[in-house]
Amino acid sequence: MPVPALPLPDGTTIPQLGYGVFLVENEIAADVTDRALAAGYRHVDTATRYDNEEGVGRALRNAAVPREDLFVTTKLWNDAHAHDDAIAACEASLDRLGLDQVDLYLVHWAAPSQGRYVEAWRALIEIRERGLARSIGVANYPLPQLEEAIDATGVAPAVHQIELHPYFQQRELREFHARHGIVTESWGPLGQGKSDLLENPAITDVAAAHDASPAQVVLAWHLAHGLVTIPKSVTPSRIVENLAAAELTLTAEELAAIDDLDRPDGRGGADPATR
């Protein structure tokens, strides 16, 4: 079963299930990305801050997959140097990736304390106009900063990548995204191993009913809710297993049971409002 693609508001599309390389060392990034592409992934998500764009780029260049069939995301890091010359930062990422253009370029964090989140978003609009990125978006923008960036530029991100999983469902942000045509993308979709999410009976019971893994159930939950999701693994069997979640369909009752797992204290990563 092919991975479904979601339409973006700029007329492009994004594969709903991708391969993330957060915390993957550059020395092995080419190998694991190659494995992911061989398994059938067509969406790869990296970032300048991950320090593995070069390794990912080697896999992309060696892939037996036409460039037009791949969707590649990278991100602008939120340090002063990158924000001072975001175009140069994007061009450096493209050089490491061996690409003329990325499919999606994101501001990695709003970093409200720096006060440059609108400036960074303006720079990405120019990057898209120059043809360095087909689509642009943001990651980890708290709602006030997201609203301010849109109001200041008149341009809404095509994608907002945020921490999102059954213990932390970000419903207020998702509702805002829906009103503004923004696609929600989940990072840490399996909870990053920082909780008992994959041992929760609401997940394991569904997994048993479908002869699936708990991780597949959680990923299927993301897909059923129209979220783009980018699980990360360097284990070959799990790379394949995660992709197979696209073949799993949950019932309305099963989805509702997982929806009930949302927690006010469910965040596992850094809080974008204070980072």
C-alpha positions in Angstrom: 0.0 0.0 0.0 1.5 3.3 -1.0 1.9 6.1 1.6 -0.9 8.6 1.1 0.1 12.2 0.2 -1.6 15.3 1.6 -2.2 18.5 -0.4 -0.3 21.6 0.8 -1.9 25.0 0.4 0.7 26.1 -2.2 -0.5 23.4 -4.6 2.2 20.8 -3.8 1.8 17.6 -1.9 3.6 15.9 1.0 3.9 12.2 1.8 2.1 11.6 5.0 4.6 9.2 6.5 8.3 10.1 6.3 11.6 9.0 7.7 13.2 11.2 10.4 17.0 11.3 11.1 17.1 13.3 14.4 20.1 12.1 16.5 21.4 10.0 13.6 25.1 10.4 13.3 26.4 11.6 9.9 28.6 8.6 9.6 25.6 6.2 9.4 23.0 8.6 8.0 23.7 7.5 4.4 23.2 3.9 5.3 20.0 4.2 7.2 18.5 6.7 4.8 19.4 4.3 2.0 17.6 1.5 3.9 14.6 3.7 4.4 14.4 4.5 0.7 14.8 0.9 -0.3 11.9 0.0 2.1 9.7 2.5 0.3 9.9 5.8 2.1 9.9 8.8 -0.2 9.9 11.6 2.4 13.1 12.3 4.4 13.3 14.9 7.2 16.6 16.3 8.3 17.9 19.6 9.6 21.1 21.7 9.7 21.2 21.2 13.5 21.2 17.4 13.1 24.7 17.6 11.5 23.8 14.8 9.1 22.7 16.6 5.9 25.8 15.4 4.1 25.2 11.8 4.9 21.5 12.1 3.9 22.6 13.7 0.7 24.9 10.8 -0.2 21.9 8.4 0.1 19.8 10.7 -2.0 22.4 10.9 -4.7 22.8 7.1 -4.7 19.1 6.3 -4.6 17.5 4.3 -7.3 14.6 6.7 -7.0 14.0 9.7 -9.4 14.4 13.0 -7.6 10.9 14.0 -8.5 9.6 11.1 -6.5 11.4 12.2 -3.3 10.3 14.8 -0.8 13.2 16.3 1.2 12.8 18.5 4.3 15.5 20.5 6.1 15.5 23.3 8.5 17.0 26.7 9.4 18.6 26.7 12.8 17.7 29.6 15.1 21.1 31.0 15.9 22.0 34.6 15.1 24.4 33.7 12.2 21.8 31.7 10.4 19.1 34.3 10.9 21.4 37.0 9.7 21.8 35.2 6.4 19.1 32.6 6.1 19.6 32.5 2.3 23.2 31.5 2.7 22.2 29.0 5.4 19.7 27.4 3.0 22.3 27.3 0.2 24.8 25.6 2.5 22.1 23.0 3.3 21.5 22.4 -0.3 25.2 22.0 -1.0 25.5 19.4 1.8 22.4 17.6 0.5 23.6 17.8 -3.2 20.3 19.4 -4.2 19.2 22.5 -6.2 16.0 22.8 -4.2 14.4 21.2 -1.1 10.8 20.3 -1.1 10.2 21.9 2.3 12.3 24.3 4.3 11.3 25.1 7.9 12.3 27.5 10.6 13.5 25.0 13.2 12.4 26.9 16.4 10.6 30.2 17.0 13.0 31.0 20.0 10.7 33.8 21.2 13.4 35.2 23.6 15.5 36.1 20.5 12.6 38.0 19.0 13.5 37.0 15.4 10.8 34.6 14.6 9.0 37.0 12.2 12.3 38.0 10.6 13.1 34.3 10.0 9.7 33.7 8.5 10.2 36.7 6.1 13.5 35.2 5.1 11.9 31.9 4.2 9.3 33.6 2.1 12.2 35.1 0.1 13.9 31.7 -0.1 10.7 30.2 -1.7 10.6 33.2 -4.1 14.2 32.5 -5.1 13.3 28.8 -5.9 15.5 27.3 -3.2 12.5 25.6 -1.6 9.2 24.5 -3.1 7.3 24.9 0.1 8.1 26.6 3.4 6.9 26.3 6.9 7.8 26.5 10.6 8.5 24.2 13.5 7.9 24.7 17.2 6.2 28.1 17.0 3.9 28.7 20.0 0.5 30.0 19.0 1.1 33.7 19.7 4.3 33.7 17.6 2.7 31.8 14.8 -0.2 34.3 14.7 2.3 37.2 14.8 4.3 35.8 11.9 1.2 35.3 9.8 -0.2 38.7 10.6 3.1 40.5 9.8 3.6 38.9 6.4 0.2 37.8 5.2 1.6 34.4 4.5 0.7 31.3 6.5 3.2 28.4 6.6 2.3 25.4 4.5 3.4 23.1 7.3 3.9 23.5 11.1 6.0 20.7 12.6 5.4 20.2 16.3 5.8 17.6 19.1 2.6 15.6 18.9 1.7 12.1 20.1 -1.3 10.5 21.9 -0.1 11.8 25.3 0.3 15.4 23.9 -2.2 16.1 21.1 -1.8 19.9 20.6 -5.5 20.3 19.9 -5.5 24.1 20.1 -2.7 24.4 17.6 -4.3 21.8 15.3 -7.6 23.7 15.3 -5.7 26.9 14.4 -3.9 25.1 11.6 -7.2 23.8 10.2 -8.6 27.3 10.1 -5.6 28.6 8.2 -5.0 25.7 5.9 -1.7 24.7 7.6 -0.8 21.0 7.5 0.2 19.7 11.0 3.4 17.5 11.1 4.2 15.4 14.2 7.7 15.0 15.5 8.3 12.6 18.3 5.2 10.7 17.1 5.9 7.7 19.3 6.7 9.7 22.4 10.5 9.5 22.0 10.7 6.6 24.5 10.1 9.1 27.4 6.9 7.6 28.6 5.0 4.4 28.8 2.9 5.3 25.7 3.8 2.1 23.8 2.9 0.0 26.9 -0.4 1.7 27.5 -3.3 -0.8 27.3 -5.3 1.5 25.0 -2.5 1.0 22.5 -1.5 -2.6 23.2 -5.0 -3.9 23.1 -5.6 -2.4 19.7 -2.2 -3.8 18.6 -3.2 -7.2 19.6 -6.6 -6.9 17.9 -4.8 -6.1 14.6 -1.8 -8.3 15.0 0.3 -5.1 14.8 3.0 -3.5 16.9 2.1 -0.7 19.3 4.3 1.7 17.3 2.2 0.8 14.2 -1.0 1.6 16.0 0.3 5.0 17.2 1.5 5.9 13.7 -1.9 4.7 12.2 -3.6 7.1 14.7 -1.5 10.0 13.4 -2.4 9.1 9.8 -6.1 8.7 10.5 -6.2 12.2 12.0 -4.6 13.7 8.8 -1.3 14.4 10.4 2.1 14.1 8.6 4.4 12.0 10.8 8.1 11.3 10.7 9.2 8.4 13.0 12.9 7.8 13.4 14.7 4.5 13.8 18.1 3.1 12.8 16.9 -0.5 13.3 16.3 -2.1 9.9 13.3 -4.1 11.0 11.6 -1.1 12.6 12.2 1.1 9.6 10.2 -1.4 7.6 7.6 -1.9 10.4 7.0 1.8 10.8 6.3 2.2 7.1 3.8 -0.7 7.2 1.6 1.4 9.5 0.2 3.0 6.3 -1.6 -0.3 5.8 -3.3 -0.3 9.2 -6.8 1.1 9.5 -8.2 1.7 13.0 -11.9 1.8 13.9 -13.7 4.9 15.2 -13.8 3.3 18.6 -10.1 2.5 18.6 -9.3 6.1 17.6 -11.5 7.5 20.3 -9.8 5.3 22.9 -6.4 6.7 21.9 -7.8 10.2 21.7 -8.7 9.9 25.4 -5.0 9.5 26.3 -4.3 13.2 25.9 -2.5 14.7 29.0 -2.0 18.3 30.1 1.6 17.3 31.2 2.3 15.1 28.2 5.0 17.1 26.6 8.3 15.2 26.4 10.6 17.7 24.5 11.5 21.3 25.1 8.8 23.9 25.4 9.0 26.2 22.4 7.6 29.1 24.5 10.7 29.1 26.7 13.4 27.7 24.5 
